[in-house]
């Protein structure tokens, strides 16, 4: 059962490696205001505040606009805690200096896939989903240790042996062993960090109870705003200059303002490709917007304590926020390989259970074996089909897909696959389900071509090629008649 959850976590987690390009591809449905020179940011903020006074409490200034965030100023008009990107207003200035705004809700489809992998496919809220994920991650760690110990006696002899002429079970076992051992360090990191993320809140609550009363951090007592010398925040250019003086080795990428206790708070975002950062968005530091003094550098590259460097390393190892696109593609391949590892593990378990039941005189699968066979085919291939359906539909859904829409689409496809597996039986339904998954996957490059004809927005060429080959591979597997042929084709691909 844990293997079912882990398949969804790894498959959806592999997709999150391409979260930013896919989100931008789905969201490019309107032209946003062009960026303004850095020297004009103060004028832009003043005119935006006059147009919408509510923006003064929370807004972001983008110092280096790019294709993902082409406008220099943006703020949100609505916020949904559980439902990802909120409705956002993008602002700029026309050639005559007049304020120009556009309203758009960024696509929430990739955010849904991220939450799906965090909740291991369960339709629960984040708090309860993560707790279940933590329990599964602990079982996952036990499986890694026990599986490695069991295989140690024959590991050296059989590690690179792919005995295609042996029984089907031997082929599955050889490939399962090779895949698992070669990616063992990656799986150890995933198991340990996932368990840590899941139980982070209880651990922090315990730490607060045991240790915080003895040593309270100054910022917890309101020190953030205790030294502001003026009621007016510094100009953006003055903020950038102050940051450059205190962190000359880094370059500010964005200024994120928010309101706390009636006073502005400021977070300076930086992009440092040469450093390990906690989040894909980059590192950051808290700064006093009234004085320009850095307050907290816990997550600022090259300015962290040893403890926070270790914490950042854990986050980076889990999310792949280092090494650029080479690491992200590597993590995606390892994620999809991990998903197949759990699929093959379940098939091996089913094979062993059937052999035992036949030796006990049973002529048909027991109820438990049938249930797991249905769940293995329905949930795992249903997850592939559901995610492909979401990606194929993204360009044509309003604003790239609202959270509730893509959630309903994914679970509808998953439910259909489960029903097909129940009606046909777990083993007999594999061909039909693979055919459905292949068709939905092939729709991704097809819809991309249709989208490019109308809007000119094109998916990343590498992603388009991979999805095309992947869809063809699934269709080839679907039309193979016998299980041995199916497995042989999978190994060839």
Secondary structure, 3 states (H helix, E strand, C coil): CHHHHHHHHHHHHHHHHHHHHHHHHHHCCCCCCCCCCHHHHHHHHHHHHHHCHHHHHCEEEECCCCCCCCCCEEEECCCCCCCCCCEEEEEEECCCCCEEEEEEECCCHHHHHHHHHHCCCCCCCHHHHHHHHHHHHHHHHHHHHHHHHHHHHHHHHHCCCCCCCCCHHHHHHHHHHHHHHHCHHHHHHHHHHHHHHHCHHHHHHHHHHHCHHHCCCHHHHCCCCCCCCCCCCCCHHHHHHHHHHHCCCCCEEEEEEEEECCEEEEEEEECCCCCCCCECCEEEEEECCCCCCEEEEEECCCCCCHHHHHHHHHHHHHHCCCCHHHHHHHHHHHHHHHHHHHHHHHHHHHHHHHHHHHHCCCCCCCHHHHHHHHHHHHHHHHHHHHHHHHHHHHHHCHHHCCHHHHHHHHHHHHHHHHHHHHHHCCCCCHHHHHHHHHHHHHHHHHHHHHHHHHHCCCCCHHHHHHHHHHHHHHHHHHCCCCHHHHHHHHHHC
